[in-house]
């Protein structure tokens, strides 16, 4: 029985020795794995920082893009307004010349709206200061008469009016 006890103690000591030997042999590997885990966690935080930075850059670029679109829309709108004003002026000149021919060359009477436009535009042509109401009368008359052409930004064609004037 004593032998059994000695064998059990020896077996226990061998087991403990084997465990400690295995533990000590594996400890460098364990330490290496711990370092790799720490490094991966640091790399993970670097990746998270890169992701946050990328998101922030994206947000800034998106804001800039939307701001540029808004400014471009504003600029496009302003250009369209300038083109429209230029077209109104072109059609106003054409209309003035046509009414001049109508009343002068053809001796036709002008309608009330034509007279109002003609008088207001004649002040402008003569270089007199025109009132806001005269500007509105000119604009309203022309936009009503040439609504489709102005809406489609169609340039005014003067040739027939100029030919008619040259025939005088």
trRosetta pair geometry for C-beta under 8 A, 3 or more apart (Angstrom, degrees):
i j d omega theta_ij theta_ji phi_ij phi_ji
1 4 5.4 -46 -154 30 39 113
1 5 6.5 39 147 -18 66 102
2 5 5.5 -52 -150 36 36 111
2 6 6.2 36 151 -18 68 103
3 6 5.6 -52 -146 37 34 110
3 7 6.1 34 153 -18 66 106
4 7 5.7 -53 -146 38 30 110
4 8 6.2 33 152 -22 64 106
5 8 5.6 -52 -147 35 31 113
5 9 6.4 30 153 -18 65 103
6 9 5.7 -52 -146 37 32 108
6 10 6.1 31 153 -17 66 106
7 10 5.6 -52 -141 40 31 110
7 11 5.9 34 155 -21 65 107
8 11 5.6 -52 -143 38 28 112
8 12 6.2 30 153 -21 63 105
9 12 5.5 -53 -147 37 31 112
9 13 6.2 30 152 -18 65 105
10 13 5.6 -53 -145 39 31 110
10 14 6.1 32 153 -19 65 106
11 14 5.7 -52 -145 38 30 111
11 15 6.2 33 152 -21 63 106
12 15 5.6 -53 -147 36 31 112
12 16 6.2 28 154 -16 66 105
13 16 5.7 -52 -143 39 31 108
13 17 6.0 34 154 -19 65 108
14 17 5.5 -53 -142 41 29 113
14 18 6.0 32 155 -21 65 106
15 18 5.7 -52 -144 37 28 110
15 19 6.2 31 153 -21 62 106
16 19 5.6 -52 -148 35 31 114
16 20 6.3 27 155 -15 65 106
17 20 5.9 -56 -145 40 29 107
17 21 6.0 29 155 -19 65 108
18 21 5.6 -54 -142 40 29 112
18 22 6.0 30 156 -18 64 108
19 22 5.8 -57 -148 40 27 110
19 23 6.0 29 152 -22 64 108
20 23 5.4 -52 -143 36 31 115
20 24 6.1 27 158 -16 66 106
21 24 5.9 -56 -145 40 27 106
21 25 6.1 27 155 -18 64 108
22 25 5.7 -55 -142 39 29 110
22 26 6.0 16 161 -9 66 113
23 26 6.1 -65 -143 45 24 102
23 27 6.3 46 153 -49 62 97
24 27 5.5 -28 -144 0 32 122
25 28 7.9 -59 172 22 34 96
26 29 5.2 -59 -164 43 60 114
26 30 5.8 63 139 -27 83 103
27 30 5.4 -53 -143 37 34 114
27 31 6.2 36 156 -20 67 103
28 31 5.5 -52 -145 37 33 112
28 32 6.2 37 153 -22 65 104
29 32 5.5 -52 -148 36 32 114
29 33 6.3 32 152 -19 65 105
30 33 5.7 -54 -148 37 31 111
30 34 6.4 35 151 -21 64 104
31 34 5.6 -51 -149 33 32 114
31 35 6.5 34 151 -19 64 103
32 35 5.7 -53 -152 34 32 112
32 36 6.5 33 149 -19 64 104
33 36 5.5 -51 -148 36 35 114
33 37 6.4 39 151 -22 65 102
34 37 5.6 -51 -150 34 32 113
34 38 6.5 33 151 -17 64 104
35 38 5.6 -53 -149 37 33 112
35 39 6.2 34 151 -19 66 107
36 39 5.5 -54 -144 39 32 112
36 40 6.1 32 155 -19 66 105
37 40 5.7 -54 -145 38 29 110
37 41 6.3 31 153 -20 63 105
38 41 5.6 -54 -149 36 30 112
38 42 6.4 30 151 -17 65 104
39 42 5.6 -53 -149 37 32 110
39 43 6.2 33 151 -17 66 106
40 43 5.4 -51 -142 41 33 112
40 44 6.0 43 151 -27 64 103
41 44 5.3 -47 -146 32 31 118
41 45 6.6 32 152 -18 62 99
42 45 5.7 -51 -152 34 34 108
42 46 6.5 37 146 -20 64 102
43 46 5.3 -50 -149 35 37 115
43 47 6.2 39 150 -20 67 102
44 47 5.5 -50 -148 36 32 112
44 48 6.3 33 151 -19 64 103
45 48 5.4 -48 -145 37 35 113
45 49 6.3 39 152 -21 64 103
46 49 5.6 -54 -150 36 31 112
46 50 6.4 33 150 -19 64 104
47 50 5.5 -52 -148 36 33 113
47 51 6.3 36 152 -21 65 103
48 51 5.5 -50 -147 35 33 113
48 52 6.4 34 152 -18 65 104
49 52 5.7 -52 -147 37 32 111
49 53 6.2 33 153 -19 65 107
50 53 5.6 -54 -145 38 31 112
50 54 6.1 34 154 -21 65 106
51 54 5.6 -53 -147 36 30 112
51 55 6.4 32 153 -20 64 104
52 55 5.7 -53 -149 35 31 112
52 56 6.3 31 153 -19 65 106
53 56 5.7 -54 -148 37 31 111
53 57 6.3 32 152 -18 65 105
54 57 5.7 -53 -147 37 31 111
54 58 6.2 35 152 -22 64 105
55 58 5.5 -53 -149 35 31 114
55 59 6.4 32 153 -20 65 104
56 59 5.7 -51 -149 34 32 112
56 60 6.4 31 153 -17 64 105
57 60 5.7 -56 -148 38 32 111
57 61 6.2 28 155 -16 66 108
58 61 5.8 -58 -146 41 29 108
58 62 6.1 31 155 -22 65 107
59 62 5.6 -53 -145 35 29 113
59 63 6.4 30 155 -19 63 104
60 63 5.8 -54 -151 35 30 111
60 64 6.4 29 151 -17 64 106
61 64 5.5 -53 -146 38 33 112
61 65 6.1 38 153 -23 66 105
62 65 5.6 -51 -146 34 30 114
62 66 6.4 26 156 -15 64 105
63 66 5.9 -56 -147 39 29 107
63 67 6.2 30 153 -20 64 108
64 67 5.6 -56 -146 38 30 112
64 68 6.3 31 155 -19 65 105
65 68 5.8 -55 -149 36 29 110
65 69 6.4 30 152 -20 63 105
66 69 5.5 -50 -147 35 34 114
66 70 6.4 35 153 -19 65 104
67 70 5.7 -54 -150 36 32 111
67 71 6.3 29 153 -15 66 106
68 71 5.7 -54 -143 41 32 109
68 72 5.9 35 155 -21 66 107
69 72 5.6 -54 -143 38 28 112
69 73 6.2 33 153 -22 63 104
70 73 5.6 -51 -148 34 30 112
70 74 6.4 31 151 -19 63 105
71 74 5.5 -52 -148 36 33 113
71 75 6.2 33 152 -18 66 105
72 75 5.6 -53 -144 39 32 110
72 76 6.0 34 153 -21 65 107
73 76 5.6 -53 -144 38 29 112
73 77 6.1 32 153 -21 63 107
74 77 5.6 -55 -148 37 28 113
74 78 6.3 28 152 -19 64 105
75 78 5.6 -53 -147 36 31 111
75 79 6.3 32 153 -19 65 105
76 79 5.7 -53 -148 36 30 111
76 80 6.4 31 153 -19 64 105
77 80 5.7 -53 -147 35 30 111
77 81 6.4 33 152 -20 63 105
78 81 5.6 -53 -150 35 32 114
78 82 6.4 34 151 -19 65 103
79 82 5.6 -52 -149 35 34 111
79 83 6.3 34 152 -19 66 104
80 83 5.6 -51 -147 37 33 112
80 84 6.2 37 151 -22 64 105
80 153 7.7 -88 -143 -82 81 129
81 84 5.6 -52 -147 35 31 113
81 85 6.4 32 153 -19 64 103
82 85 5.7 -52 -148 35 32 111
82 86 6.4 32 152 -19 64 105
83 86 5.6 -55 -150 37 32 112
83 87 6.3 31 152 -18 66 106
83 153 5.8 7 141 -133 132 113
84 87 5.7 -54 -147 37 31 110
84 88 6.3 36 152 -22 65 103
84 150 6.1 70 -143 -177 82 103
84 153 7.5 -78 -79 -99 67 83
85 88 5.6 -50 -148 32 32 113
85 89 6.5 32 152 -18 63 103
86 89 5.7 -55 -153 36 33 111
86 90 6.4 34 149 -21 66 104
87 90 5.4 -50 -145 35 36 113
87 91 6.2 28 158 -11 68 106
87 146 7.8 -150 150 122 103 133
87 149 7.3 -169 178 125 127 93
87 150 5.0 152 117 -120 134 82
87 153 6.7 -136 -58 -138 151 53
87 154 7.7 94 -139 66 133 47
87 155 7.3 -121 -110 -114 95 42
87 156 6.6 151 -150 -33 70 99
88 91 6.1 -59 -146 44 28 104
88 92 6.1 33 152 -26 64 109
88 138 7.8 99 160 132 109 94
88 139 5.9 5 -171 -125 145 73
88 142 5.1 113 -155 106 79 142
88 143 6.5 -20 -112 -61 110 84
88 150 6.5 42 -70 -117 72 136
89 92 5.4 -53 -143 34 30 115
89 93 6.5 33 156 -20 64 101
90 93 6.0 -54 -154 32 30 109
90 94 6.5 27 150 -15 64 108
90 155 7.1 -55 133 -164 170 63
90 156 3.7 -176 138 13 118 139
90 158 7.9 -106 -173 -56 95 104
91 94 5.4 -51 -144 40 37 114
91 95 6.0 39 155 -21 68 106
91 142 5.0 129 100 -160 114 113
91 145 7.4 174 160 86 128 107
91 146 4.5 -100 -152 16 157 166
91 149 7.0 136 -84 90 136 134
91 150 7.0 -74 -9 -65 150 104
91 156 5.2 -163 -69 -94 64 130
92 95 5.7 -52 -142 39 29 111
92 96 6.2 35 154 -23 63 105
92 117 7.9 -144 -141 -177 86 109
92 121 5.8 -173 175 -118 107 133
92 138 5.7 30 -125 -178 136 107
92 142 5.0 -56 -72 -78 82 144
93 96 5.7 -53 -147 34 29 114
93 97 6.4 27 154 -16 63 106
93 156 7.7 120 58 119 97 162
93 158 7.8 -22 106 -102 111 118
94 97 5.9 -59 -152 38 29 109
94 98 6.3 28 152 -19 66 108
94 156 5.3 -151 -28 -178 141 130
94 157 8.0 69 -113 71 148 43
94 158 5.9 -134 -97 -102 101 75
94 161 5.6 -174 -148 -16 79 161
95 98 5.6 -54 -145 38 32 112
95 99 6.2 29 156 -16 66 106
95 117 6.8 -45 130 142 131 140
95 121 7.8 160 88 -33 101 171
95 141 7.5 165 139 127 163 111
95 142 6.4 -145 0 -102 151 88
95 145 6.8 93 -101 86 138 156
95 146 8.0 -122 -55 -28 122 122
96 99 5.9 -57 -147 39 27 107
96 100 6.2 34 151 -24 63 107
96 117 7.9 -136 -83 136 73 98
96 118 6.7 133 -127 -123 72 66
96 121 4.9 -131 -89 122 122 144
96 122 7.4 157 -145 -67 119 66
96 125 6.9 150 -179 -52 159 138
97 100 5.4 -51 -147 33 32 117
97 101 6.5 31 154 -16 64 103
97 158 7.9 53 47 -146 156 94
97 161 4.8 84 108 173 130 131
97 165 6.6 -53 -172 -62 117 129
98 101 5.7 -54 -151 38 32 110
98 102 6.1 36 149 -25 65 107
98 161 5.8 -80 -67 -114 80 118
99 102 5.2 -48 -141 34 35 117
99 103 6.2 19 164 -6 68 106
99 110 6.1 46 -158 -110 105 126
99 114 5.6 173 -120 -175 128 109
99 117 7.4 169 -42 91 163 109
99 118 5.1 -133 127 -90 151 116
100 103 6.6 -63 -145 44 23 95
100 104 5.6 -4 167 5 63 123
100 118 7.9 152 -62 -138 66 114
101 104 6.2 -66 -122 52 21 94
101 105 4.7 -20 -161 24 67 122
101 106 6.5 49 146 -3 72 101
101 161 7.3 -153 -13 -149 144 81
101 164 5.7 26 -129 131 157 128
101 165 6.8 -105 -78 -78 118 73
102 105 7.6 5 -44 50 10 85
102 106 5.5 -42 -147 49 38 119
102 108 4.9 -63 176 59 83 115
102 110 6.6 103 106 -84 123 84
102 114 7.9 -56 80 178 149 150
103 106 7.6 5 -30 58 8 78
103 107 7.3 34 -173 -120 37 24
103 108 6.4 -92 -88 66 43 64
103 109 7.4 49 -112 -124 85 23
103 110 5.5 -28 -73 -40 117 106
103 118 7.9 51 -9 -130 146 163
104 107 7.7 -27 157 -67 11 52
105 164 7.6 -176 57 163 169 101
105 168 6.1 -106 -99 -100 122 108
110 114 4.0 -131 -175 98 103 123
110 115 4.9 135 107 -60 123 79
110 118 6.4 -29 -167 -10 167 147
111 114 4.6 93 54 8 75 107
111 115 7.1 -139 95 -8 37 87
112 115 5.7 -54 -149 33 30 111
112 116 6.5 30 154 -19 65 104
113 116 5.7 -51 -148 35 33 113
113 117 6.4 31 153 -15 65 106
113 141 6.2 160 169 -119 99 106
114 117 5.8 -55 -147 40 31 109
114 118 5.9 34 154 -24 67 110
114 141 8.0 129 -98 -156 39 134
115 118 5.6 -53 -140 37 29 113
115 119 6.2 26 161 -17 64 107
116 119 6.3 -57 -147 37 24 107
116 120 6.4 19 157 -14 61 112
116 137 5.6 -116 148 -170 105 133
116 141 7.2 179 91 -71 98 136
117 120 6.0 -65 -149 41 28 108
117 121 5.9 16 161 -12 68 114
117 137 6.3 -160 -93 145 56 97
117 138 6.2 111 -144 -109 78 54
117 141 4.0 -171 -90 148 126 176
117 142 7.6 134 -141 -45 131 75
118 121 6.2 -63 -142 43 23 103
118 122 6.0 28 157 -26 63 110
119 122 5.7 -52 -142 32 27 114
119 123 6.9 34 155 -22 59 98
120 123 6.0 -51 -162 26 32 112
120 124 7.0 29 144 -15 62 105
120 130 6.5 84 -170 -150 77 129
120 134 4.0 176 -145 -159 105 90
120 135 7.8 -161 175 -53 123 25
120 137 4.7 165 -42 83 168 126
120 138 5.2 -144 115 -55 125 91
121 124 5.3 -51 -155 35 44 116
121 125 6.2 45 147 -21 71 103
121 138 5.5 119 -73 -111 87 115
122 125 5.4 -49 -143 37 36 113
122 126 6.1 32 156 -16 67 107
123 126 5.9 -60 -145 42 27 107
123 128 4.5 -77 -168 67 81 118
123 129 8.0 -44 163 77 112 27
123 130 4.8 124 109 -89 122 99
123 134 6.2 -39 58 -172 140 158
124 127 7.9 43 173 -68 30 22
124 128 7.5 -79 -67 55 22 74
124 130 5.2 -22 -72 -32 80 144
124 134 7.5 178 -46 138 99 123
124 138 7.1 32 -20 -77 147 157
130 134 4.1 -110 -179 85 104 138
130 135 6.0 127 116 -52 116 79
131 134 4.8 103 55 3 74 99
131 135 7.2 -133 101 -3 44 85
132 135 5.5 -50 -150 35 37 114
132 136 6.3 38 150 -20 67 104
133 136 5.5 -50 -148 37 35 114
133 137 6.4 41 150 -24 65 101
134 137 5.5 -48 -147 32 34 114
134 138 6.5 35 153 -19 65 102
135 138 5.8 -53 -151 35 32 110
135 139 6.2 26 154 -14 65 110
136 139 5.7 -57 -142 42 30 109
136 140 5.9 29 160 -19 67 111
137 140 6.0 -56 -140 39 24 108
137 141 6.1 25 161 -20 62 111
138 141 6.1 -61 -149 36 24 109
138 142 6.3 11 160 -9 63 113
139 142 6.1 -65 -145 42 26 104
139 143 5.9 16 164 -12 67 114
140 143 6.1 -58 -135 43 24 103
140 144 6.0 24 163 -20 62 111
141 144 6.1 -62 -151 36 22 109
141 145 6.3 9 158 -10 61 115
142 145 5.9 -63 -142 43 28 104
142 146 5.8 -25 176 30 69 110
142 150 7.7 96 138 -54 92 142
143 146 6.9 -71 -120 62 22 74
143 147 5.9 60 168 -90 61 72
143 150 6.2 -70 -124 44 70 162
144 147 6.3 -7 -146 -48 20 106
146 149 4.6 -49 -177 47 93 116
146 150 5.4 93 118 -24 93 100
147 150 6.2 -67 -147 41 22 105
147 151 6.0 23 158 -22 64 112
148 151 5.7 -55 -144 35 27 112
148 152 6.3 7 163 -1 64 111
148 154 7.9 7 122 16 72 130
149 152 6.3 -69 -147 49 25 97
149 154 4.3 -89 -158 59 76 115
149 156 7.4 80 153 -87 140 66
150 153 7.2 27 -175 -81 35 37
150 154 7.6 -80 -58 39 22 77
157 160 7.1 51 124 7 101 93
158 161 5.4 -73 -165 50 62 109
158 162 5.2 59 141 -27 94 110
159 162 5.8 -60 -140 39 26 109
159 163 6.1 27 161 -20 65 107
160 163 5.7 -54 -146 36 30 112
160 164 6.3 31 154 -19 64 107
161 164 5.7 -54 -150 37 31 112
161 165 6.4 31 150 -19 64 106
162 165 5.6 -54 -148 37 32 112
162 166 6.3 32 153 -19 66 106
163 166 5.7 -55 -146 37 30 111
163 167 6.5 36 151 -28 62 105
164 167 5.7 -52 -152 27 32 116
164 168 7.8 48 147 -38 57 88
165 168 6.0 -35 -169 -2 42 114
